[in-house]
């Protein structure tokens, strides 16, 4: 069993990633296509269930892709693994600094923006990782 | 850490790509090692030493030595 897991190559990662993104935003298009009357007259639990199911499926997809790309990098070239780790370090430090800065700014000036903190942080972390990769690559070139 | 990888590679007439395939890494990794920008892991150093039939310390050594 352990060997099976060790040799599992997580196939179709890109397709799963695209599928998860689509499933995540599909309810938005569905709800957008409904008229106001249809939404008012419908059972709110149905809409809630739709959102929960789509989020659950896409979350499983994202976890699968994360594990897949993680093991792909670990099993692959060691320099790429090193670059990945250093870029993650940059992304994590940047997110932490931005988190404290945003909490300070939002709490003092606009508390309602705290609702968007996670989304902003996620975008900052992804951007910091991409920029970090380019910076670290230059170091080893 | 210093190394004489490029000399050994030239002696054997291996390209960076050939050596990379022999030790199962990318050409960029071999290039980074030769330019002393990246220190290889112990397993990779051992693999490289095995390819050139030498001891690890004959290929990789500290600057002070």
N, CA and C atoms of all chains as a GROMACS GRO file, in nm:
protein
  618
    1UNK      N    1   0.084  -0.121   0.000
    1UNK     CA    2   0.000   0.000   0.000
    1UNK      C    3   0.087   0.125   0.000
    2UNK      N    4   0.192   0.121   0.087
    2UNK     CA    5   0.281   0.235   0.098
    2UNK      C    6   0.355   0.260  -0.034
    3UNK      N    7   0.399   0.147  -0.096
    3UNK     CA    8   0.470   0.157  -0.223
    3UNK      C    9   0.381   0.212  -0.333
    4UNK      N   10   0.252   0.171  -0.329
    4UNK     CA   11   0.157   0.221  -0.429
    4UNK      C   12   0.146   0.372  -0.418
    5UNK      N   13   0.135   0.420  -0.293
    5UNK     CA   14   0.124   0.564  -0.269
    5UNK      C   15   0.251   0.636  -0.313
    6UNK      N   16   0.366   0.572  -0.286
    6UNK     CA   17   0.495   0.631  -0.317
    6UNK      C   18   0.512   0.647  -0.469
    7UNK      N   19   0.461   0.547  -0.543
    7UNK     CA   20   0.479   0.550  -0.688
    7UNK      C   21   0.363   0.618  -0.761
    8UNK      N   22   0.261   0.660  -0.687
    8UNK     CA   23   0.145   0.723  -0.752
    8UNK      C   24   0.189   0.857  -0.811
    9UNK      N   25   0.158   0.877  -0.939
    9UNK     CA   26   0.214   0.996  -1.007
    9UNK      C   27   0.113   1.111  -1.021
   10UNK      N   28  -0.003   1.098  -0.959
   10UNK     CA   29  -0.106   1.202  -0.965
   10UNK      C   30  -0.130   1.246  -1.111
   11UNK      N   31  -0.191   1.160  -1.192
   11UNK     CA   32  -0.212   1.195  -1.333
   11UNK      C   33  -0.323   1.299  -1.350
   12UNK      N   34  -0.328   1.358  -1.470
   12UNK     CA   35  -0.432   1.454  -1.511
   12UNK      C   36  -0.441   1.576  -1.419
   13UNK      N   37  -0.327   1.623  -1.367
   13UNK     CA   38  -0.329   1.737  -1.273
   13UNK      C   39  -0.386   1.863  -1.338
   14UNK      N   40  -0.340   1.893  -1.459
   14UNK     CA   41  -0.384   2.017  -1.525
   14UNK      C   42  -0.534   2.014  -1.551
   15UNK      N   43  -0.583   1.897  -1.597
   15UNK     CA   44  -0.727   1.885  -1.625
   15UNK      C   45  -0.807   1.902  -1.496
   16UNK      N   46  -0.759   1.838  -1.389
   16UNK     CA   47  -0.828   1.847  -1.259
   16UNK      C   48  -0.830   1.993  -1.212
   17UNK      N   49  -0.718   2.064  -1.234
   17UNK     CA   50  -0.708   2.204  -1.190
   17UNK      C   51  -0.810   2.291  -1.265
   18UNK      N   52  -0.817   2.273  -1.397
   18UNK     CA   53  -0.912   2.351  -1.477
   18UNK      C   54  -1.056   2.316  -1.437
   19UNK      N   55  -1.081   2.185  -1.420
   19UNK     CA   56  -1.214   2.138  -1.381
   19UNK      C   57  -1.255   2.197  -1.246
   20UNK      N   58  -1.161   2.200  -1.150
   20UNK     CA   59  -1.191   2.253  -1.016
   20UNK      C   60  -1.224   2.402  -1.023
   21UNK      N   61  -1.149   2.476  -1.105
   21UNK     CA   62  -1.176   2.620  -1.120
   21UNK      C   63  -1.315   2.641  -1.179
   22UNK      N   64  -1.348   2.561  -1.281
   22UNK     CA   65  -1.479   2.574  -1.345
   22UNK      C   66  -1.592   2.541  -1.248
   23UNK      N   67  -1.575   2.430  -1.175
   23UNK     CA   68  -1.678   2.386  -1.079
   23UNK      C   69  -1.698   2.493  -0.972
   24UNK      N   70  -1.588   2.560  -0.934
   24UNK     CA   71  -1.596   2.661  -0.828
   24UNK      C   72  -1.680   2.781  -0.871
   25UNK      N   73  -1.666   2.821  -0.998
   25UNK     CA   74  -1.738   2.942  -1.041
   25UNK      C   75  -1.870   2.910  -1.113
   26UNK      N   76  -1.894   2.781  -1.138
   26UNK     CA   77  -2.017   2.743  -1.210
   26UNK      C   78  -2.146   2.789  -1.140
   27UNK      N   79  -2.159   2.771  -1.005
   27UNK     CA   80  -2.281   2.817  -0.937
   27UNK      C   81  -2.307   2.966  -0.956
   28UNK      N   82  -2.199   3.044  -0.968
   28UNK     CA   83  -2.218   3.189  -0.988
   28UNK      C   84  -2.291   3.216  -1.119
   29UNK      N   85  -2.250   3.142  -1.224
   29UNK     CA   86  -2.316   3.159  -1.354
   29UNK      C   87  -2.460   3.108  -1.348
   30UNK      N   88  -2.478   2.995  -1.276
   30UNK     CA   89  -2.612   2.937  -1.265
   30UNK      C   90  -2.705   3.033  -1.192
   31UNK      N   91  -2.658   3.085  -1.076
   31UNK     CA   92  -2.742   3.177  -0.998
   31UNK      C   93  -2.766   3.306  -1.078
   32UNK      N   94  -2.664   3.349  -1.151
   32UNK     CA   95  -2.679   3.469  -1.234
   32UNK      C   96  -2.781   3.452  -1.344
   33UNK      N   97  -2.800   3.327  -1.390
   33UNK     CA   98  -2.895   3.303  -1.499
   33UNK      C   99  -3.040   3.299  -1.448
   34UNK      N  100  -3.057   3.284  -1.316
   34UNK     CA  101  -3.193   3.279  -1.261
   34UNK      C  102  -3.252   3.419  -1.249
   35UNK      N  103  -3.385   3.426  -1.263
   35UNK     CA  104  -3.449   3.557  -1.245
   35UNK      C  105  -3.468   3.583  -1.095
   36UNK      N  106  -3.498   3.708  -1.061
   36UNK     CA  107  -3.514   3.745  -0.920
   36UNK      C  108  -3.628   3.665  -0.856
   37UNK      N  109  -3.738   3.647  -0.932
   37UNK     CA  110  -3.853   3.572  -0.879
   37UNK      C  111  -3.816   3.427  -0.847
   38UNK      N  112  -3.741   3.370  -0.940
   38UNK     CA  113  -3.700   3.229  -0.921
   38UNK      C  114  -3.616   3.214  -0.794
   39UNK      N  115  -3.529   3.312  -0.772
   39UNK     CA  116  -3.442   3.305  -0.653
   39UNK      C  117  -3.525   3.322  -0.526
   40UNK      N  118  -3.619   3.419  -0.530
   40UNK     CA  119  -3.701   3.446  -0.410
   40UNK      C  120  -3.789   3.326  -0.377
   41UNK      N  121  -3.846   3.264  -0.483
   41UNK     CA  122  -3.939   3.152  -0.460
   41UNK      C  123  -3.870   3.019  -0.433
   42UNK      N  124  -3.740   3.012  -0.461
   42UNK     CA  125  -3.673   2.882  -0.444
   42UNK      C  126  -3.637   2.859  -0.297
   43UNK      N  127  -3.616   2.732  -0.267
   43UNK     CA  128  -3.575   2.695  -0.131
   43UNK      C  129  -3.428   2.735  -0.110
   44UNK      N  130  -3.399   2.819  -0.010
   44UNK     CA  131  -3.260   2.864   0.009
   44UNK      C  132  -3.162   2.750   0.034
   45UNK      N  133  -3.216   2.639   0.090
   45UNK     CA  134  -3.127   2.524   0.118
   45UNK      C  135  -3.072   2.463  -0.010
   46UNK      N  136  -3.152   2.468  -0.118
   46UNK     CA  137  -3.106   2.412  -0.246
   46UNK      C  138  -2.985   2.490  -0.298
   47UNK      N  139  -2.994   2.623  -0.290
   47UNK     CA  140  -2.882   2.706  -0.337
   47UNK      C  141  -2.759   2.684  -0.249
   48UNK      N  142  -2.787   2.672  -0.118
   48UNK     CA  143  -2.677   2.650  -0.024
   48UNK      C  144  -2.607   2.516  -0.054
   49UNK      N  145  -2.690   2.414  -0.083
   49UNK     CA  146  -2.637   2.280  -0.113
   49UNK      C  147  -2.553   2.284  -0.240
   50UNK      N  148  -2.603   2.360  -0.338
   50UNK     CA  149  -2.531   2.372  -0.466
   50UNK      C  150  -2.391   2.432  -0.443
   51UNK      N  151  -2.387   2.538  -0.360
   51UNK     CA  152  -2.259   2.604  -0.331
   51UNK      C  153  -2.166   2.510  -0.253
   52UNK      N  154  -2.226   2.438  -0.156
   52UNK     CA  155  -2.143   2.348  -0.073
   52UNK      C  156  -2.083   2.237  -0.158
   53UNK      N  157  -2.167   2.176  -0.244
   53UNK     CA  158  -2.118   2.063  -0.326
   53UNK      C  159  -2.008   2.110  -0.422
   54UNK      N  160  -2.033   2.224  -0.487
   54UNK     CA  161  -1.933   2.272  -0.585
   54UNK      C  162  -1.802   2.308  -0.514
   55UNK      N  163  -1.814   2.370  -0.396
   55UNK     CA  164  -1.693   2.407  -0.323
   55UNK      C  165  -1.617   2.283  -0.276
   56UNK      N  166  -1.693   2.183  -0.231
   56UNK     CA  167  -1.631   2.059  -0.183
   56UNK      C  168  -1.554   1.989  -0.296
   57UNK      N  169  -1.622   1.977  -0.412
   57UNK     CA  170  -1.557   1.908  -0.526
   57UNK      C  171  -1.432   1.984  -0.569
   58UNK      N  172  -1.444   2.118  -0.578
   58UNK     CA  173  -1.327   2.195  -0.622
   58UNK      C  174  -1.215   2.190  -0.518
   59UNK      N  175  -1.252   2.187  -0.390
   59UNK     CA  176  -1.149   2.178  -0.285
   59UNK      C  177  -1.071   2.048  -0.297
   60UNK      N  178  -1.145   1.938  -0.320
   60UNK     CA  179  -1.078   1.807  -0.336
   60UNK      C  180  -0.984   1.813  -0.456
   61UNK      N  181  -1.033   1.877  -0.563
   61UNK     CA  182  -0.950   1.892  -0.684
   61UNK      C  183  -0.824   1.972  -0.656
   62UNK      N  184  -0.838   2.082  -0.583
   62UNK     CA  185  -0.722   2.167  -0.553
   62UNK      C  186  -0.622   2.093  -0.464
   63UNK      N  187  -0.675   2.016  -0.366
   63UNK     CA  188  -0.585   1.940  -0.279
   63UNK      C  189  -0.509   1.835  -0.360
   64UNK      N  190  -0.579   1.768  -0.452
   64UNK     CA  191  -0.518   1.667  -0.539
   64UNK      C  192  -0.404   1.730  -0.620
   65UNK      N  193  -0.433   1.849  -0.678
   65UNK     CA  194  -0.331   1.917  -0.760
   65UNK      C  195  -0.212   1.961  -0.675
   66UNK      N  196  -0.242   2.014  -0.556
   66UNK     CA  197  -0.134   2.059  -0.467
   66UNK      C  198  -0.042   1.943  -0.432
   67UNK      N  199  -0.103   1.830  -0.394
   67UNK     CA  200  -0.022   1.711  -0.361
   67UNK      C  201   0.056   1.663  -0.483
   68UNK      N  202  -0.012   1.663  -0.598
   68UNK     CA  203   0.051   1.617  -0.722
   68UNK      C  204   0.173   1.700  -0.759
   69UNK      N  205   0.156   1.833  -0.759
   69UNK     CA  206   0.268   1.921  -0.795
   69UNK      C  207   0.379   1.914  -0.689
   70UNK      N  208   0.337   1.898  -0.562
   70UNK     CA  209   0.434   1.887  -0.452
   70UNK      C  210   0.525   1.765  -0.473
   71UNK      N  211   0.463   1.648  -0.497
   71UNK     CA  212   0.543   1.526  -0.515
   71UNK      C  213   0.622   1.529  -0.644
   72UNK      N  214   0.565   1.596  -0.746
   72UNK     CA  215   0.638   1.608  -0.874
   72UNK      C  216   0.768   1.686  -0.852
   73UNK      N  217   0.760   1.794  -0.774
   73UNK     CA  218   0.880   1.875  -0.748
   73UNK      C  219   0.978   1.799  -0.659
   74UNK      N  220   0.926   1.729  -0.557
   74UNK     CA  221   1.014   1.654  -0.467
   74UNK      C  222   1.090   1.544  -0.541
   75UNK      N  223   1.019   1.473  -0.631
   75UNK     CA  224   1.082   1.362  -0.704
   75UNK      C  225   1.171   1.412  -0.818
   76UNK      N  226   1.153   1.538  -0.857
   76UNK     CA  227   1.223   1.590  -0.975
   76UNK      C  228   1.363   1.640  -0.945
   77UNK      N  229   1.404   1.734  -1.025
   77UNK     CA  230   1.539   1.789  -1.018
   77UNK      C  231   1.562   1.864  -0.887
   78UNK      N  232   1.682   1.845  -0.824
   78UNK     CA  233   1.703   1.904  -0.692
   78UNK      C  234   1.720   2.056  -0.694
   79UNK      N  235   1.770   2.110  -0.806
   79UNK     CA  236   1.783   2.257  -0.814
   79UNK      C  237   1.645   2.323  -0.821
   80UNK      N  238   1.555   2.260  -0.897
   80UNK     CA  239   1.418   2.312  -0.906
   80UNK      C  240   1.350   2.306  -0.769
   81UNK      N  241   1.376   2.198  -0.696
   81UNK     CA  242   1.321   2.183  -0.561
   81UNK      C  243   1.372   2.294  -0.469
   82UNK      N  244   1.503   2.323  -0.481
   82UNK     CA  245   1.565   2.428  -0.401
   82UNK      C  246   1.503   2.565  -0.436
   83UNK      N  247   1.486   2.590  -0.566
   83UNK     CA  248   1.426   2.716  -0.611
   83UNK      C  249   1.284   2.727  -0.557
   84UNK      N  250   1.210   2.617  -0.564
   84UNK     CA  251   1.072   2.613  -0.513
   84UNK      C  252   1.068   2.646  -0.364
   85UNK      N  253   1.158   2.585  -0.287
   85UNK     CA  254   1.161   2.609  -0.142
   85UNK      C  255   1.195   2.754  -0.109
   86UNK      N  256   1.293   2.809  -0.181
   86UNK     CA  257   1.332   2.948  -0.153
   86UNK      C  258   1.222   3.045  -0.193
   87UNK      N  259   1.152   3.014  -0.304
   87UNK     CA  260   1.040   3.100  -0.346
   87UNK      C  261   0.926   3.091  -0.245
   88UNK      N  262   0.903   2.971  -0.191
   88UNK     CA  263   0.800   2.955  -0.088
   88UNK      C  264   0.834   3.036   0.037
   89UNK      N  265   0.963   3.037   0.070
   89UNK     CA  266   1.011   3.114   0.184
   89UNK      C  267   0.980   3.263   0.164
   90UNK      N  268   1.011   3.313   0.043
   90UNK     CA  269   0.984   3.454   0.011
   90UNK      C  270   0.834   3.482   0.018
   91UNK      N  271   0.754   3.390  -0.039
   91UNK     CA  272   0.608   3.409  -0.042
   91UNK      C  273   0.551   3.411   0.100
   92UNK      N  274   0.600   3.321   0.184
   92UNK     CA  275   0.549   3.311   0.321
   92UNK      C  276   0.584   3.437   0.400
   93UNK      N  277   0.709   3.482   0.390
   93UNK     CA  278   0.752   3.602   0.463
   93UNK      C  279   0.674   3.724   0.416
   94UNK      N  280   0.660   3.737   0.283
   94UNK     CA  281   0.585   3.850   0.228
   94UNK      C  282   0.441   3.850   0.278
   95UNK      N  283   0.377   3.731   0.275
   95UNK     CA  284   0.237   3.723   0.320
   95UNK      C  285   0.223   3.762   0.466
   96UNK      N  286   0.321   3.720   0.546
   96UNK     CA  287   0.315   3.750   0.689
   96UNK      C  288   0.325   3.901   0.713
   97UNK      N  289   0.419   3.964   0.644
   97UNK     CA  290   0.437   4.110   0.659
   97UNK      C  291   0.312   4.182   0.610
   98UNK      N  292   0.261   4.140   0.494
   98UNK     CA  293   0.140   4.203   0.437
   98UNK      C  294   0.021   4.182   0.530
   99UNK      N  295   0.012   4.062   0.590
   99UNK     CA  296  -0.099   4.033   0.682
   99UNK      C  297  -0.101   4.134   0.797
  100UNK      N  298   0.014   4.154   0.861
  100UNK     CA  299   0.019   4.247   0.974
  100UNK      C  300  -0.010   4.390   0.928
  101UNK      N  301   0.044   4.428   0.813
  101UNK     CA  302   0.021   4.563   0.761
  101UNK      C  303  -0.128   4.584   0.732
  102UNK      N  304  -0.190   4.484   0.666
  102UNK     CA  305  -0.331   4.497   0.629
  102UNK      C  306  -0.420   4.502   0.753
  103UNK      N  307  -0.389   4.416   0.852
  103UNK     CA  308  -0.470   4.416   0.975
  103UNK      C  309  -0.463   4.555   1.041
  104UNK      N  310  -0.343   4.610   1.047
  104UNK     CA  311  -0.325   4.741   1.109
  104UNK      C  312  -0.404   4.848   1.031
  105UNK      N  313  -0.388   4.848   0.898
  105UNK     CA  314  -0.453   4.950   0.815
  105UNK      C  315  -0.606   4.934   0.820
  106UNK      N  316  -0.653   4.810   0.798
  106UNK     CA  317  -0.798   4.787   0.792
  106UNK      C  318  -0.864   4.813   0.927
  107UNK      N  319  -0.803   4.767   1.035
  107UNK     CA  320  -0.864   4.787   1.168
  107UNK      C  321  -0.880   4.936   1.198
  108UNK      N  322  -0.780   5.015   1.159
  108UNK     CA  323  -0.781   5.157   1.193
  108UNK      C  324  -0.864   5.241   1.096
  109UNK      N  325  -0.863   5.202   0.968
  109UNK     CA  326  -0.926   5.290   0.868
  109UNK      C  327  -1.051   5.233   0.802
  110UNK      N  328  -1.058   5.102   0.784
  110UNK     CA  329  -1.174   5.048   0.714
  110UNK      C  330  -1.201   4.903   0.756
  111UNK      N  331  -1.265   4.883   0.873
  111UNK     CA  332  -1.283   4.747   0.926
  111UNK      C  333  -1.361   4.654   0.834
  112UNK      N  334  -1.448   4.706   0.747
  112UNK     CA  335  -1.526   4.618   0.658
  112UNK      C  336  -1.437   4.543   0.560
  113UNK      N  337  -1.322   4.603   0.529
  113UNK     CA  338  -1.230   4.537   0.434
  113UNK      C  339  -1.166   4.411   0.492
  114UNK      N  340  -1.178   4.392   0.624
  114UNK     CA  341  -1.123   4.272   0.688
  114UNK      C  342  -1.186   4.145   0.630
  115UNK      N  343  -1.310   4.157   0.577
  115UNK     CA  344  -1.376   4.041   0.515
  115UNK      C  345  -1.298   3.989   0.395
  116UNK      N  346  -1.223   4.077   0.330
  116UNK     CA  347  -1.152   4.039   0.207
  116UNK      C  348  -1.005   4.004   0.234
  117UNK      N  349  -0.971   3.999   0.363
  117UNK     CA  350  -0.830   3.978   0.401
  117UNK      C  351  -0.771   3.851   0.339
  118UNK      N  352  -0.848   3.740   0.348
  118UNK     CA  353  -0.796   3.612   0.298
  118UNK      C  354  -0.774   3.615   0.147
  119UNK      N  355  -0.869   3.678   0.076
  119UNK     CA  356  -0.856   3.685  -0.071
  119UNK      C  357  -0.733   3.767  -0.108
  120UNK      N  358  -0.718   3.883  -0.042
  120UNK     CA  359  -0.602   3.969  -0.070
  120UNK      C  360  -0.473   3.894  -0.040
  121UNK      N  361  -0.471   3.826   0.076
  121UNK     CA  362  -0.350   3.752   0.115
  121UNK      C  363  -0.316   3.641   0.016
  122UNK      N  364  -0.420   3.571  -0.031
  122UNK     CA  365  -0.397   3.461  -0.127
  122UNK      C  366  -0.334   3.516  -0.254
  123UNK      N  367  -0.387   3.628  -0.303
  123UNK     CA  368  -0.334   3.688  -0.426
  123UNK      C  369  -0.189   3.734  -0.404
  124UNK      N  370  -0.166   3.799  -0.288
  124UNK     CA  371  -0.030   3.846  -0.255
  124UNK      C  372   0.067   3.728  -0.249
  125UNK      N  373   0.025   3.617  -0.186
  125UNK     CA  374   0.112   3.500  -0.172
  125UNK      C  375   0.145   3.441  -0.309
  126UNK      N  376   0.045   3.429  -0.396
  126UNK     CA  377   0.069   3.372  -0.530
  126UNK      C  378   0.164   3.462  -0.609
  127UNK      N  379   0.139   3.594  -0.605
  127UNK     CA  380   0.227   3.687  -0.678
  127UNK      C  381   0.370   3.682  -0.622
  128UNK      N  382   0.380   3.679  -0.486
  128UNK     CA  383   0.513   3.675  -0.424
  128UNK      C  384   0.587   3.548  -0.464
  129UNK      N  385   0.514   3.435  -0.476
  129UNK     CA  386   0.576   3.309  -0.516
  129UNK      C  387   0.629   3.318  -0.659
  130UNK      N  388   0.546   3.373  -0.749
  130UNK     CA  389   0.586   3.383  -0.891
  130UNK      C  390   0.708   3.476  -0.905
  131UNK      N  391   0.702   3.592  -0.837
  131UNK     CA  392   0.816   3.686  -0.843
  131UNK      C  393   0.939   3.623  -0.775
  132UNK      N  394   0.914   3.554  -0.663
  132UNK     CA  395   1.022   3.487  -0.590
  132UNK      C  396   1.095   3.385  -0.677
  133UNK      N  397   1.020   3.308  -0.754
  133UNK     CA  398   1.079   3.208  -0.846
  133UNK      C  399   1.176   3.278  -0.941
  134UNK      N  400   1.132   3.391  -0.998
  134UNK     CA  401   1.216   3.462  -1.095
  134UNK      C  402   1.343   3.516  -1.028
  135UNK      N  403   1.327   3.570  -0.906
  135UNK     CA  404   1.443   3.625  -0.833
  135UNK      C  405   1.543   3.514  -0.800
  136UNK      N  406   1.492   3.401  -0.749
  136UNK     CA  407   1.582   3.291  -0.708
  136UNK      C  408   1.648   3.228  -0.830
  137UNK      N  409   1.570   3.217  -0.941
  137UNK     CA  410   1.628   3.160  -1.064
  137UNK      C  411   1.749   3.240  -1.108
  138UNK      N  412   1.739   3.374  -1.094
  138UNK     CA  413   1.849   3.462  -1.136
  138UNK      C  414   1.976   3.432  -1.054
  139UNK      N  415   1.952   3.397  -0.925
  139UNK     CA  416   2.064   3.368  -0.834
  139UNK      C  417   2.146   3.248  -0.883
  140UNK      N  418   2.077   3.148  -0.937
  140UNK     CA  419   2.144   3.024  -0.976
  140UNK      C  420   2.183   3.019  -1.124
  141UNK      N  421   2.151   3.128  -1.197
  141UNK     CA  422   2.178   3.126  -1.342
  141UNK      C  423   2.326   3.144  -1.370
  142UNK      N  424   3.174   2.638  -0.196
  142UNK     CA  425   3.249   2.515  -0.224
  142UNK      C  426   3.302   2.516  -0.368
  143UNK      N  427   3.428   2.479  -0.384
  143UNK     CA  428   3.491   2.476  -0.518
  143UNK      C  429   3.475   2.336  -0.578
  144UNK      N  430   3.490   2.328  -0.708
  144UNK     CA  431   3.489   2.196  -0.772
  144UNK      C  432   3.565   2.198  -0.904
  145UNK      N  433   3.599   2.079  -0.950
  145UNK     CA  434   3.673   2.067  -1.077
  145UNK      C  435   3.588   1.992  -1.180
  146UNK      N  436   3.459   2.010  -1.165
  146UNK     CA  437   3.366   1.934  -1.248
  146UNK      C  438   3.385   1.962  -1.398
  147UNK      N  439   3.405   2.091  -1.431
  147UNK     CA  440   3.416   2.125  -1.574
  147UNK      C  441   3.542   2.064  -1.637
  148UNK      N  442   3.648   2.052  -1.554
  148UNK     CA  443   3.774   1.991  -1.605
  148UNK      C  444   3.752   1.842  -1.632
  149UNK      N  445   3.692   1.775  -1.533
  149UNK     CA  446   3.667   1.631  -1.548
  149UNK      C  447   3.572   1.604  -1.665
  150UNK      N  448   3.475   1.692  -1.678
  150UNK     CA  449   3.378   1.676  -1.787
  150UNK      C  450   3.447   1.693  -1.923
  151UNK      N  451   3.537   1.790  -1.929
  151UNK     CA  452   3.609   1.814  -2.054
  151UNK      C  453   3.701   1.695  -2.088
  152UNK      N  454   3.762   1.640  -1.982
  152UNK     CA  455   3.850   1.522  -2.004
  152UNK      C  456   3.773   1.405  -2.064
  153UNK      N  457   3.653   1.386  -2.014
  153UNK     CA  458   3.571   1.273  -2.062
  153UNK      C  459   3.491   1.310  -2.188
  154UNK      N  460   3.502   1.437  -2.229
  154UNK     CA  461   3.429   1.489  -2.347
  154UNK      C  462   3.276   1.473  -2.333
  155UNK      N  463   3.230   1.496  -2.210
  155UNK     CA  464   3.086   1.496  -2.186
  155UNK      C  465   3.035   1.638  -2.199
  156UNK      N  466   2.917   1.654  -2.256
  156UNK     CA  467   2.852   1.786  -2.252
  156UNK      C  468   2.777   1.795  -2.118
  157UNK      N  469   2.734   1.916  -2.084
  157UNK     CA  470   2.657   1.931  -1.958
  157UNK      C  471   2.532   1.844  -1.964
  158UNK      N  472   2.473   1.838  -2.083
  158UNK     CA  473   2.350   1.760  -2.101
  158UNK      C  474   2.377   1.611  -2.080
  159UNK      N  475   2.491   1.562  -2.134
  159UNK     CA  476   2.526   1.420  -2.117
  159UNK      C  477   2.538   1.385  -1.969
  160UNK      N  478   2.613   1.470  -1.897
  160UNK     CA  479   2.636   1.445  -1.754
  160UNK      C  480   2.504   1.452  -1.676
  161UNK      N  481   2.422   1.551  -1.715
  161UNK     CA  482   2.292   1.567  -1.648
  161UNK      C  483   2.208   1.440  -1.663
  162UNK      N  484   2.211   1.382  -1.784
  162UNK     CA  485   2.133   1.259  -1.807
  162UNK      C  486   2.191   1.142  -1.727
  163UNK      N  487   2.324   1.138  -1.715
  163UNK     CA  488   2.388   1.028  -1.642
  163UNK      C  489   2.355   1.030  -1.493
  164UNK      N  490   2.343   1.152  -1.436
  164UNK     CA  491   2.316   1.160  -1.292
  164UNK      C  492   2.170   1.197  -1.262
  165UNK      N  493   2.088   1.200  -1.368
  165UNK     CA  494   1.943   1.218  -1.353
  165UNK      C  495   1.904   1.354  -1.292
  166UNK      N  496   1.965   1.460  -1.344
  166UNK     CA  497   1.923   1.596  -1.304
  166UNK      C  498   1.910   1.680  -1.432
  167UNK      N  499   1.875   1.809  -1.417
  167UNK     CA  500   1.863   1.894  -1.535
  167UNK      C  501   2.000   1.953  -1.572
  168UNK      N  502   2.012   1.999  -1.696
  168UNK     CA  503   2.138   2.060  -1.741
  168UNK      C  504   2.167   2.187  -1.659
  169UNK      N  505   2.060   2.257  -1.621
  169UNK     CA  506   2.074   2.380  -1.541
  169UNK      C  507   2.142   2.351  -1.407
  170UNK      N  508   2.111   2.233  -1.350
  170UNK     CA  509   2.172   2.197  -1.221
  170UNK      C  510   2.323   2.179  -1.238
  171UNK      N  511   2.363   2.108  -1.345
  171UNK     CA  512   2.506   2.087  -1.371
  171UNK      C  513   2.574   2.222  -1.394
  172UNK      N  514   2.508   2.308  -1.470
  172UNK     CA  515   2.564   2.442  -1.498
  172UNK      C  516   2.582   2.522  -1.368
  173UNK      N  517   2.480   2.518  -1.281
  173UNK     CA  518   2.487   2.592  -1.154
  173UNK      C  519   2.599   2.536  -1.064
  174UNK      N  520   2.618   2.403  -1.068
  174UNK     CA  521   2.725   2.342  -0.986
  174UNK      C  522   2.861   2.386  -1.040
  175UNK      N  523   2.877   2.380  -1.173
  175UNK     CA  524   3.006   2.418  -1.233
  175UNK      C  525   3.041   2.563  -1.207
  176UNK      N  526   2.940   2.648  -1.209
  176UNK     CA  527   2.964   2.791  -1.184
  176UNK      C  528   2.971   2.823  -1.035
  177UNK      N  529   2.964   2.720  -0.953
  177UNK     CA  530   2.974   2.730  -0.807
  177UNK      C  531   2.866   2.820  -0.746
  178UNK      N  532   2.751   2.818  -0.812
  178UNK     CA  533   2.636   2.893  -0.760
  178UNK      C  534   2.552   2.802  -0.672
  179UNK      N  535   2.568   2.672  -0.689
  179UNK     CA  536   2.485   2.576  -0.616
  179UNK      C  537   2.569   2.458  -0.569
  180UNK      N  538   2.556   2.424  -0.441
  180UNK     CA  539   2.626   2.307  -0.387
  180UNK      C  540   2.535   2.186  -0.397
  181UNK      N  541   2.582   2.078  -0.462
  181UNK     CA  542   2.494   1.962  -0.480
  181UNK      C  543   2.467   1.890  -0.349
  182UNK      N  544   2.358   1.816  -0.346
  182UNK     CA  545   2.329   1.733  -0.228
  182UNK      C  546   2.431   1.618  -0.224
  183UNK      N  547   2.440   1.552  -0.111
  183UNK     CA  548   2.537   1.442  -0.098
  183UNK      C  549   2.508   1.328  -0.197
  184UNK      N  550   2.379   1.287  -0.213
  184UNK     CA  551   2.354   1.180  -0.312
  184UNK      C  552   2.398   1.220  -0.453
  185UNK      N  553   2.374   1.347  -0.490
  185UNK     CA  554   2.414   1.390  -0.625
  185UNK      C  555   2.566   1.395  -0.638
  186UNK      N  556   2.633   1.443  -0.533
  186UNK     CA  557   2.780   1.447  -0.534
  186UNK      C  558   2.838   1.306  -0.549
  187UNK      N  559   2.775   1.210  -0.479
  187UNK     CA  560   2.821   1.070  -0.488
  187UNK      C  561   2.798   1.014  -0.629
  188UNK      N  562   2.684   1.049  -0.688
  188UNK     CA  563   2.654   1.002  -0.824
  188UNK      C  564   2.757   1.057  -0.923
  189UNK      N  565   2.789   1.189  -0.907
  189UNK     CA  566   2.886   1.253  -0.997
  189UNK      C  567   3.023   1.186  -0.979
  190UNK      N  568   3.060   1.162  -0.853
  190UNK     CA  569   3.189   1.097  -0.825
  190UNK      C  570   3.194   0.959  -0.889
  191UNK      N  571   3.082   0.888  -0.886
  191UNK     CA  572   3.076   0.753  -0.944
  191UNK      C  573   3.094   0.759  -1.096
  192UNK      N  574   3.032   0.859  -1.158
  192UNK     CA  575   3.044   0.874  -1.304
  192UNK      C  576   3.190   0.892  -1.345
  193UNK      N  577   3.265   0.974  -1.267
  193UNK     CA  578   3.404   1.003  -1.301
  193UNK      C  579   3.502   0.907  -1.232
  194UNK      N  580   3.446   0.811  -1.159
  194UNK     CA  581   3.528   0.710  -1.091
  194UNK      C  582   3.632   0.775  -0.998
  195UNK      N  583   3.586   0.875  -0.923
  195UNK     CA  584   3.675   0.944  -0.829
  195UNK      C  585   3.608   0.956  -0.694
  196UNK      N  586   3.683   1.001  -0.593
  196UNK     CA  587   3.624   1.025  -0.461
  196UNK      C  588   3.557   1.162  -0.464
  197UNK      N  589   3.456   1.178  -0.378
  197UNK     CA  590   3.384   1.306  -0.374
  197UNK      C  591   3.478   1.422  -0.345
  198UNK      N  592   3.571   1.400  -0.249
  198UNK     CA  593   3.660   1.510  -0.209
  198UNK      C  594   3.762   1.546  -0.317
  199UNK      N  595   3.777   1.460  -0.418
  199UNK     CA  596   3.866   1.493  -0.530
  199UNK      C  597   3.796   1.586  -0.629
  200UNK      N  598   3.664   1.588  -0.624
  200UNK     CA  599   3.586   1.674  -0.716
  200UNK      C  600   3.540   1.801  -0.645
  201UNK      N  601   3.491   1.784  -0.524
  201UNK     CA  602   3.439   1.898  -0.447
  201UNK      C  603   3.527   1.923  -0.325
  202UNK      N  604   3.564   2.047  -0.301
  202UNK     CA  605   3.646   2.078  -0.184
  202UNK      C  606   3.618   2.221  -0.136
  203UNK      N  607   3.653   2.245  -0.010
  203UNK     CA  608   3.630   2.378   0.047
  203UNK      C  609   3.734   2.476  -0.007
  204UNK      N  610   3.697   2.604  -0.011
  204UNK     CA  611   3.788   2.707  -0.065
  204UNK      C  612   3.919   2.714   0.014
  205UNK      N  613   3.907   2.689   0.148
  205UNK     CA  614   4.027   2.699   0.233
  205UNK      C  615   4.128   2.589   0.202
  206UNK      N  616   4.080   2.477   0.144
  206UNK     CA  617   4.171   2.368   0.111
  206UNK      C  618   4.240   2.392  -0.024
   0.00000   0.00000   0.00000
